[in-house]
Amino acid sequence: MNQSELYVSLDIGSSSIKVLIGEMNDDSLHVIGVGNVKSNGIRKGTIVDIDATVQSIKKAVNEAERMIGMSINEIVLGIPANMANIQNVKGVVAVNREDREITDGDLERVIESAQVMSIPPERELINIAPKQFIVDHLEEIKDPRGMIGTRLELDGIMMTTSKTILHNVLRCVERAGLQIREIYLQPLAGGHFALTEDEKNHGTAYIDIGGGSTTIAIFNEGHLINTSVIPVGGDHITKDLSIVLKTPTEQAEMIKLKYGHAFYDDASDDELFEVPVIGADMKEQYSQRYIAEIIGVRLEELFELVLEEFYRLGLQDLPGGVVITGGVSKLEGLGQLARHILQTRVRLYTPDYIGVREPQYTTAVGLIRYAYKEDLFYGKIGSSHALAHSVPNETVAVSKKQKQTAQTTNEHKDSPMTKAKRFFDKFFE
């Protein structure tokens, strides 16, 4: 494929809102625009102030737009795992064509048939991810199109979330003037590319430590099987430092990033730094080891809560170990502390793309790459309307003729996930 495909991802977090503009070409991602602003109106992954959240989204979008001189029109949206539910579903359809060849239409019908199970009125469908297709009892088929058969089955996982949470996020996106291309669960998109194939197959915990909360996602046999959220994150560490050191929150955040260490035994006791005191015209001196003790206590609590979640989920063993990402994973010594408490293999993950080589961008990068993978599977490459009102730019411009051709070609290839998005769009009409 020679044509580049444009994607814009929106990652709404408790501490920051991130917008990435990415160019995908032959499974290679090139980040061309980044917006990252402090989020207001969000607590522990839940929107508590619509207006403040809308303004934060607009600021992040404006930052990304200024980098490339183009307007953002359509985004890939990540939904937090708060109150998310994952369940196995099955779909079955008969192949009615005379030649019995399975087509895009059959693929669409079998995924739709998996949605017929009743969803409680307080919950809303996010999407369905296929695990395997079965053609006339032949299992473990990744793509049945082109095969001959009379019966097509689907084994998949259905992801739903609280209708209140989803509609509040959609309302913020709509009021920010954005259209939704696709919606995915954040740990599904992030974990799918942060984990290796072996890790996803053998059983691994993907842990994203954010500002207001920590998301745990369990992958096994190549698929996401469970998620949970712990209401503890990096903001709690900052608050602890602010209270103990008696310094402003902004100063505490700076100290955490510049001098923070998660593992007390490895922290330095020699180098001292000054910290301004609230309400006094003076500064106190502290060592890295002193603040490592403060940080370590909070992180020990977090990892003990992670262990409790493992027990609650019935995880006896994690052959693939634990992969940790998120802004807090930048803290020096965090890997050592995690290994000490979790008593398993621990790997830290950071995206390796120019401009976003920070663990806080894992979800935003994952959303773009997951959307591209889905579009390849469903034959929707070339239908992007992510950017509009572009300045002349040969690298990223997609001609109007190309877009019209892609639209015509893909009118009959809309996936059920796209149909779900249309349902969400109607919610605002």
FIVO-897133 format. One record per residue (C-alpha): z, x, y; residue in three letters. Coordinates in steps of 0.05 Angstrom, whole numbers, padded with zeros to 5 digits, always signed. Layout:
REM FIVO-897133
ZXYAla
...
REM end
This chain:
REM FIVO-897133
+00000+00000+00000Met
-00022+00031+00066Asn
+00004-00023+00113Gln
+00074-00013+00141Ser
+00121-00073+00138Glu
+00172-00084+00194Leu
+00242-00110+00182Tyr
+00302-00122+00227Val
+00371-00128+00195Ser
+00433-00158+00227Leu
+00501-00137+00200Asp
+00557-00176+00233Ile
+00623-00140+00221Gly
+00694-00147+00246Ser
+00693-00083+00287Ser
+00619-00075+00303Ser
+00553-00111+00301Ile
+00493-00070+00278Lys
+00419-00084+00286Val
+00368-00039+00251Leu
+00293-00040+00260Ile
+00260-00008+00200Gly
+00190+00007+00178Glu
+00178+00003+00103Met
+00118+00038+00071Asn
+00112+00050-00004Asp
+00188+00041-00013Asp
+00201+00092+00042Ser
+00245+00070+00101Leu
+00236+00097+00171His
+00288+00072+00221Val
+00255+00063+00289Ile
+00309+00024+00327Gly
+00385+00019+00324Val
+00435-00025+00361Gly
+00510-00017+00350Asn
+00561-00051+00393Val
+00635-00069+00388Lys
+00641-00140+00361Ser
+00681-00193+00397Asn
+00699-00261+00368Gly
+00706-00238+00295Ile
+00770-00228+00256Arg
+00773-00204+00184Lys
+00700-00220+00174Gly
+00706-00291+00200Thr
+00678-00317+00267Ile
+00734-00343+00311Val
+00696-00346+00377Asp
+00623-00369+00377Ile
+00607-00350+00450Asp
+00637-00280+00444Ala
+00600-00267+00378Thr
+00534-00291+00408Val
+00542-00242+00467Gln
+00557-00185+00419Ser
+00495-00200+00378Ile
+00452-00202+00441Lys
+00479-00134+00463Lys
+00464-00102+00396Ala
+00394-00133+00396Val
+00381-00108+00467Asn
+00402-00037+00447Glu
+00352-00036+00389Ala
+00297-00067+00432Glu
+00304-00015+00486Arg
+00294+00041+00436Met
+00224+00018+00417Ile
+00201-00026+00475Gly
+00192-00087+00432Met
+00226-00155+00427Ser
+00262-00175+00363Ile
+00241-00242+00337Asn
+00261-00248+00264Glu
+00319-00218+00226Ile
+00345-00207+00155Val
+00416-00234+00158Leu
+00475-00209+00118Gly
+00530-00259+00100Ile
+00600-00231+00088Pro
+00633-00239+00020Ala
+00690-00281+00049Asn
+00698-00342+00003Met
+00633-00324-00033Ala
+00625-00348-00105Asn
+00580-00320-00159Ile
+00562-00360-00221Gln
+00511-00355-00276Asn
+00454-00405-00276Val
+00396-00421-00322Lys
+00328-00452-00309Gly
+00277-00478-00358Val
+00206-00504-00347Val
+00144-00517-00389Ala
+00080-00478-00374Val
+00030-00534-00364Asn
-00034-00495-00351Arg
-00089-00500-00403Glu
-00093-00425-00412Asp
-00016-00420-00415Arg
-00016-00362-00366Glu
+00048-00358-00325Ile
+00034-00358-00250Thr
+00070-00355-00183Asp
+00077-00430-00186Gly
+00114-00427-00253Asp
+00159-00373-00225Leu
+00176-00417-00166Glu
+00189-00478-00210Arg
+00236-00442-00258Val
+00278-00414-00200Ile
+00280-00484-00169Glu
+00303-00513-00235Ser
+00362-00465-00235Ala
+00385-00497-00170Gln
+00392-00567-00198Val
+00465-00556-00217Met
+00510-00591-00169Ser
+00541-00550-00112Ile
+00606-00577-00082Pro
+00596-00609-00014Pro
+00638-00557+00021Glu
+00594-00500-00004Arg
+00524-00477+00012Glu
+00473-00437-00028Leu
+00457-00367-00004Ile
+00406-00348-00057Asn
+00392-00339-00131Ile
+00380-00270-00160Ala
+00343-00268-00227Pro
+00375-00227-00283Lys
+00320-00237-00334Gln
+00263-00283-00352Phe
+00251-00309-00422Ile
+00182-00329-00448Val
+00181-00367-00513Asp
+00248-00336-00532His
+00224-00265-00515Leu
+00281-00238-00472Glu
+00293-00183-00419Glu
+00228-00195-00381Ile
+00230-00171-00309Lys
+00166-00206-00286Asp
+00133-00259-00330Pro
+00071-00270-00287Arg
+00007-00258-00325Gly
+00040-00268-00393Met
+00019-00324-00440Ile
+00071-00375-00462Gly
+00091-00448-00465Thr
+00164-00443-00444Arg
+00192-00403-00386Leu
+00267-00392-00377Glu
+00308-00357-00323Leu
+00377-00327-00328Asp
+00404-00313-00258Gly
+00464-00311-00213Ile
+00474-00363-00158Met
+00511-00341-00096Met
+00545-00394-00053Thr
+00593-00390+00006Thr
+00635-00435+00049Ser
+00591-00483+00089Lys
+00636-00472+00150Thr
+00629-00396+00148Ile
+00554-00399+00137Leu
+00539-00451+00190His
+00581-00414+00242Asn
+00542-00350+00229Val
+00476-00388+00232Leu
+00497-00421+00297Arg
+00511-00353+00328Cys
+00444-00325+00306Val
+00407-00387+00331Glu
+00442-00384+00399Arg
+00424-00310+00404Ala
+00351-00331+00402Gly
+00335-00303+00333Leu
+00299-00332+00273Gln
+00321-00319+00202Ile
+00273-00287+00153Arg
+00320-00283+00094Glu
+00395-00288+00079Ile
+00431-00243+00030Tyr
+00503-00229+00011Leu
+00523-00164+00045Gln
+00553-00129-00017Pro
+00492-00149-00058Leu
+00444-00114-00010Ala
+00489-00055+00005Gly
+00511-00042-00066Gly
+00442-00049-00096His
+00420+00015-00062Phe
+00485+00053-00053Ala
+00495+00053-00129Leu
+00451+00091-00178Thr
+00418+00054-00235Glu
+00469+00082-00284Asp
+00527+00060-00240Glu
+00499-00011-00235Lys
+00488-00014-00310Asn
+00553+00017-00335His
+00603-00021-00292Gly
+00621+00003-00222Thr
+00663-00021-00164Ala
+00627-00017-00096Tyr
+00679-00016-00040Ile
+00659-00024+00033Asp
+00718-00008+00079Ile
+00703-00041+00145Gly
+00742-00051+00209Gly
+00778-00116+00195Gly
+00771-00122+00119Ser
+00750-00087+00055Thr
+00698-00117+00009Thr
+00699-00103-00066Ile
+00636-00117-00107Ala
+00632-00107-00182Ile
+00565-00088-00213Phe
+00552-00089-00288Asn
+00489-00090-00331Glu
+00448-00080-00267Gly
+00474-00140-00230His
+00528-00162-00182Leu
+00580-00201-00222Ile
+00639-00210-00175Asn
+00663-00200-00103Thr
+00729-00204-00067Ser
+00754-00188+00003Val
+00820-00153+00023Ile
+00843-00167+00094Pro
+00858-00093+00109Val
+00811-00044+00142Gly
+00802+00012+00192Gly
+00828-00029+00251Asp
+00896-00032+00217His
+00898+00044+00215Ile
+00882+00047+00289Thr
+00937-00003+00304Lys
+00988+00037+00263Asp
+00971+00100+00302Leu
+00975+00063+00368Ser
+01045+00037+00352Ile
+01075+00100+00322Val
+01045+00147+00373Leu
+01057+00098+00430Lys
+00987+00108+00456Thr
+00932+00060+00478Pro
+00887+00030+00423Thr
+00825+00065+00450Glu
+00861+00132+00447Gln
+00887+00117+00377Ala
+00816+00103+00353Glu
+00792+00169+00383Met
+00849+00207+00349Ile
+00833+00174+00282Lys
+00760+00195+00286Leu
+00771+00265+00313Lys
+00835+00288+00279Tyr
+00846+00236+00224Gly
+00859+00258+00152His
+00873+00212+00093Ala
+00906+00262+00045Phe
+00972+00289+00070Tyr
+00974+00350+00024Asp
+00908+00377+00051Asp
+00920+00362+00125Ala
+00932+00419+00174Ser
+01001+00430+00203Asp
+00980+00486+00250Asp
+00932+00457+00301Glu
+00966+00412+00352Leu
+00935+00361+00399Phe
+00961+00321+00458Glu
+00967+00245+00459Val
+00979+00205+00523Pro
+01038+00158+00521Val
+01034+00085+00544Ile
+01074+00071+00607Gly
+01090+00144+00621Ala
+01057+00201+00658Asp
+01065+00248+00600Met
+01034+00271+00534Lys
+01064+00285+00466Glu
+01040+00337+00417Gln
+01025+00321+00344Tyr
+00994+00356+00284Ser
+00940+00330+00237Gln
+00991+00328+00181Arg
+01036+00282+00222Tyr
+00981+00230+00233Ile
+00956+00240+00161Ala
+01023+00211+00138Glu
+01012+00149+00181Ile
+00940+00140+00158Ile
+00958+00155+00085Gly
+01011+00101+00082Val
+00961+00047+00103Arg
+00906+00072+00058Leu
+00954+00076-00001Glu
+00970+00003+00011Glu
+00895-00013+00013Leu
+00879+00022-00052Phe
+00939-00010-00086Glu
+00912-00078-00065Leu
+00845-00056-00094Val
+00879-00042-00160Leu
+00911-00111-00158Glu
+00842-00141-00149Glu
+00816-00102-00209Phe
+00873-00131-00251Tyr
+00861-00201-00224Arg
+00787-00195-00242Leu
+00805-00172-00312Gly
+00774-00103-00305Leu
+00802-00059-00360Gln
+00757-00001-00346Asp
+00702+00021-00298Leu
+00656+00070-00335Pro
+00615+00080-00271Gly
+00677+00093-00228Gly
+00682+00073-00155Val
+00633+00082-00098Val
+00663+00077-00028Ile
+00625+00067+00037Thr
+00638+00036+00106Gly
+00661+00067+00171Gly
+00730+00087+00145Val
+00700+00128+00088Ser
+00684+00182+00140Lys
+00758+00200+00142Leu
+00769+00270+00114Glu
+00809+00268+00050Gly
+00795+00195+00034Leu
+00760+00212-00031Gly
+00820+00253-00056Gln
+00869+00198-00039Leu
+00826+00145-00073Ala
+00821+00187-00137Arg
+00896+00199-00136His
+00913+00124-00132Ile
+00855+00091-00169Leu
+00856+00143-00225Gln
+00781+00141-00235Thr
+00718+00176-00211Arg
+00704+00164-00137Val
+00640+00178-00099Arg
+00629+00169-00024Leu
+00562+00141-00002Tyr
+00526+00152+00064Thr
+00454+00130+00079Pro
+00406+00189+00084Asp
+00359+00165+00139Tyr
+00349+00197+00207Ile
+00388+00159+00260Gly
+00434+00123+00211Val
+00468+00179+00172Arg
+00535+00144+00178Glu
+00569+00103+00123Pro
+00579+00045+00172Gln
+00503+00031+00167Tyr
+00502+00022+00091Thr
+00498-00054+00094Thr
+00446-00056+00150Ala
+00401-00006+00112Val
+00412-00044+00047Gly
+00390-00110+00078Leu
+00323-00080+00098Ile
+00310-00047+00032Arg
+00332-00108-00009Tyr
+00287-00154+00033Ala
+00229-00107+00021Tyr
+00242-00107-00054Lys
+00244-00183-00055Glu
+00180-00188-00014Asp
+00144-00141-00062Leu
+00165-00183-00121Phe
+00145-00250-00090Tyr
+00081-00223-00059Gly
+00101-00234+00014Lys
+00085-00165+00042Ile
+00046-00172+00107Gly
+00080-00236+00130Ser
+00130-00203+00177Ser
+00142-00231+00246His
+00202-00186+00259Ala
+00177-00161+00326Leu
+00142-00194+00384Ala
+00117-00177+00454His
+00104-00105+00434Ser
+00082-00049+00478Val
+00020-00011+00453Pro
+00044+00028+00393Asn
-00004+00046+00336Glu
+00053+00064+00290Thr
+00087-00004+00288Val
+00035-00054+00313Ala
+00012-00107+00265Val
-00051-00142+00288Ser
-00054-00217+00298Lys
-00111-00221+00248Lys
-00070-00185+00195Gln
-00012-00233+00205Lys
-00057-00294+00201Gln
-00089-00268+00137Thr
-00021-00254+00106Ala
+00004-00323+00125Gln
-00056-00356+00093Thr
-00051-00314+00030Thr
+00024-00327+00021Asn
+00028-00401+00038Glu
+00036-00418-00036His
+00082-00359-00052Lys
+00144-00379-00015Asp
+00205-00365-00057Ser
+00263-00414-00065Pro
+00303-00366-00021Met
+00253-00378+00035Thr
+00258-00453+00024Lys
+00334-00447+00029Ala
+00323-00411+00096Lys
+00280-00468+00120Arg
+00337-00515+00102Phe
+00384-00474+00146Phe
+00333-00476+00202Asp
+00331-00552+00198Lys
+00406-00552+00207Phe
+00396-00534+00281Phe
+00339-00583+00295Glu
REM end
